[in-house]
Amino acid sequence: MVTVQDVRLRHADDPQDAEAYPHTAFLRAPRVRRCSVCLKRPAEQVVYNDDLAPSTPAFFCPECFALLHCDESGAPLPEAATLQAFPYFQE
């Protein structure tokens, strides 16, 4: 979203350096998406159409994803093979 607050013609007192424009008055703080299960750790995977997830899309940290979708040895469970899981990159 872009918000324009003040528009005016250039004045002699304005900086002549082109790098000074556009002037950024405010930047939103980066949003950290948390894991949908533990709500503590940052999400690293996004999963669509997962029956074990509370919603779709669901965001998982590596620990919670492994707890729900892998066996004790770390091998993926058979139902995990059909999941649409993608890496999630924070903004």
HELIX and SHEET records of a PDB file:
HELIX    1   1 ALA A   18  ALA A   20  5                                   3    
HELIX    2   2 PRO A   62  HIS A   69  1                                   8    
HELIX    3   3 PRO A   78  THR A   82  5                                   5    
SHEET    1   A 3 ALA A  58  PHE A  60  0                                        
SHEET    2   A 3 GLN A  45  TYR A  48 -1                                        
SHEET    3   A 3 GLN A  84  PRO A  87 -1                                        
END                                                                             
